[in-house]
Amino acid sequence: MSALPTARTFRRTIAMTTAVLALAGGTAFGAATTATAANAAPATISVTSGAAHPAQHHIPRTSTATPSVTTACNPRVWIGDQAPYGWQGWITAGWVQQYWNQCTDHVGVYWWWNQDFINRVGGTATIKVSSPYGPLLASATLNTSYTQWYYEPPQWTHGTPSPDAWRAGAEVNSSGCTEWATLHWYGGQDWDGDRGGCNDPYAPYPNGTQP
């Protein structure tokens, strides 16, 4: 059976809720005391974890330019937008973005720490790659010893789920609140924008599945 009706239904749901979110005045991120429905997600999900890697060559956060490469493929094609992780309403902990490794066909997540957050708060982050259509979830935990990190689960290629749409996300200091970046369908379209996992009732759960 085709998965396209599911995808269309998901997009219709997004369209219907946009006005509601606008009236609500936006989303507050990272406040652990206001997490909603974090424990109510479906249990049927393929979950894995791995090791995050510090970036050997720092990438300016304000640049979405493709890194120069010497091979026939590009190991980091940026997908969607960078999503800021707001911590308890007063500081940005960092930024998360999805990328596609053209050489391996894997989906990855890239994380930039905010140096000001490192100085004032510090801690750890769990970065995530997820598809609500598997559902699939892979995660890796990192610290502040480096300011830029990435993680690329090797188990799945971008075409594993159907439809092949993915998000990248991050959770800071085990808050229970995940900030999700753009939901991108690899057929060539963004299906949803950034979503905060605490005060946004339509955001994905911390494990990446949809409410």
BELJOJO-V827575 format. One record per residue. N is the residue number from 1. RES is the residue in one small letter. SS is DSSP state (A for helix, B for strand, O for the rest). PSI is psi in radians with two decimals (* if undefined). Layout:
N:RES:SS:PSI + N:RES:SS:PSI
This chain:
1:m:O:2.45 + 2:s:O:2.50 + 3:a:O:-0.07 + 4:l:A:-0.65 + 5:p:A:-0.66 + 6:t:A:-0.77 + 7:a:A:-0.75 + 8:r:A:-0.67 + 9:t:A:-0.72 + 10:f:A:-0.73 + 11:r:A:-0.64 + 12:r:A:-0.68 + 13:t:A:-0.72 + 14:i:A:-0.80 + 15:a:A:-0.69 + 16:m:A:-0.51 + 17:t:A:-0.13 + 18:t:A:-0.79 + 19:a:A:-0.64 + 20:v:A:-0.77 + 21:l:A:-0.63 + 22:a:A:-0.73 + 23:l:A:-0.50 + 24:a:O:-0.12 + 25:g:O:0.40 + 26:g:O:-2.92 + 27:t:O:2.40 + 28:a:O:2.35 + 29:f:O:2.64 + 30:g:O:0.08 + 31:a:O:1.78 + 32:a:A:-0.49 + 33:t:A:-0.14 + 34:t:A:0.34 + 35:a:O:2.45 + 36:t:O:2.28 + 37:a:O:0.55 + 38:a:O:-0.39 + 39:n:O:0.19 + 40:a:O:0.15 + 41:a:O:2.66 + 42:p:O:2.61 + 43:a:O:-0.33 + 44:t:O:1.63 + 45:i:O:2.47 + 46:s:B:2.01 + 47:v:B:2.41 + 48:t:B:2.90 + 49:s:B:2.86 + 50:g:O:-2.80 + 51:a:O:2.28 + 52:a:O:2.66 + 53:h:B:2.34 + 54:p:B:2.46 + 55:a:O:2.21 + 56:q:O:-0.51 + 57:h:O:1.94 + 58:h:O:2.48 + 59:i:O:2.16 + 60:p:O:2.25 + 61:r:O:-0.52 + 62:t:O:-0.06 + 63:s:O:2.31 + 64:t:O:0.32 + 65:a:O:2.53 + 66:t:O:2.24 + 67:p:O:2.54 + 68:s:O:2.45 + 69:v:O:2.77 + 70:t:O:0.05 + 71:t:O:3.05 + 72:a:O:-0.22 + 73:c:O:2.89 + 74:n:O:2.08 + 75:p:O:-0.15 + 76:r:O:1.63 + 77:v:B:2.02 + 78:w:B:2.42 + 79:i:B:2.22 + 80:g:B:-2.67 + 81:d:B:2.82 + 82:q:B:2.30 + 83:a:B:2.17 + 84:p:B:2.45 + 85:y:B:1.82 + 86:g:B:2.30 + 87:w:B:1.93 + 88:q:O:0.54 + 89:g:O:0.08 + 90:w:O:-0.19 + 91:i:B:2.59 + 92:t:B:2.14 + 93:a:B:-0.62 + 94:g:B:-2.94 + 95:w:B:2.53 + 96:v:B:2.49 + 97:q:B:2.57 + 98:q:B:2.60 + 99:y:B:2.84 + 100:w:B:2.25 + 101:n:B:1.82 + 102:q:O:-0.43 + 103:c:O:-0.62 + 104:t:O:-0.20 + 105:d:O:0.42 + 106:h:B:2.65 + 107:v:B:2.38 + 108:g:B:2.96 + 109:v:B:2.39 + 110:y:B:2.43 + 111:w:B:2.27 + 112:w:B:2.11 + 113:w:B:2.57 + 114:n:O:2.09 + 115:q:A:-0.60 + 116:d:A:-0.66 + 117:f:A:-0.71 + 118:i:A:-0.76 + 119:n:A:-0.65 + 120:r:A:-0.59 + 121:v:O:-1.05 + 122:g:O:-2.99 + 123:g:O:-2.56 + 124:t:O:2.90 + 125:a:B:2.55 + 126:t:B:2.04 + 127:i:B:2.55 + 128:k:B:2.58 + 129:v:B:2.25 + 130:s:B:2.57 + 131:s:B:2.19 + 132:p:O:-0.13 + 133:y:O:0.04 + 134:g:O:-1.03 + 135:p:O:2.60 + 136:l:B:2.52 + 137:l:B:2.27 + 138:a:B:2.50 + 139:s:B:2.80 + 140:a:B:2.51 + 141:t:B:2.47 + 142:l:B:2.94 + 143:n:O:-2.89 + 144:t:O:0.28 + 145:s:O:-0.39 + 146:y:O:2.72 + 147:t:O:-0.27 + 148:q:B:2.35 + 149:w:B:2.78 + 150:y:B:2.79 + 151:y:B:2.36 + 152:e:B:1.72 + 153:p:O:2.22 + 154:p:O:-0.13 + 155:q:O:-0.50 + 156:w:O:2.51 + 157:t:O:2.97 + 158:h:O:-0.39 + 159:g:O:0.14 + 160:t:O:-0.90 + 161:p:O:2.84 + 162:s:O:2.02 + 163:p:O:2.79 + 164:d:O:1.33 + 165:a:B:2.40 + 166:w:B:2.72 + 167:r:B:2.75 + 168:a:B:2.52 + 169:g:B:3.02 + 170:a:B:2.54 + 171:e:B:2.26 + 172:v:B:2.35 + 173:n:O:0.70 + 174:s:O:0.68 + 175:s:O:-0.30 + 176:g:O:0.02 + 177:c:O:2.01 + 178:t:B:2.27 + 179:e:B:2.13 + 180:w:B:2.36 + 181:a:O:-2.95 + 182:t:O:2.35 + 183:l:B:1.95 + 184:h:B:2.22 + 185:w:B:2.23 + 186:y:O:0.07 + 187:g:O:-0.16 + 188:g:O:0.55 + 189:q:B:2.47 + 190:d:B:2.17 + 191:w:B:-0.32 + 192:d:B:2.67 + 193:g:O:-2.82 + 194:d:O:2.54 + 195:r:B:2.32 + 196:g:B:2.41 + 197:g:O:0.25 + 198:c:O:-1.05 + 199:n:O:0.09 + 200:d:O:1.88 + 201:p:O:-0.23 + 202:y:O:0.08 + 203:a:O:2.71 + 204:p:O:2.70 + 205:y:O:2.93 + 206:p:O:-0.42 + 207:n:O:0.14 + 208:g:O:-0.23 + 209:t:O:2.77 + 210:q:O:2.54 + 211:p:O:*
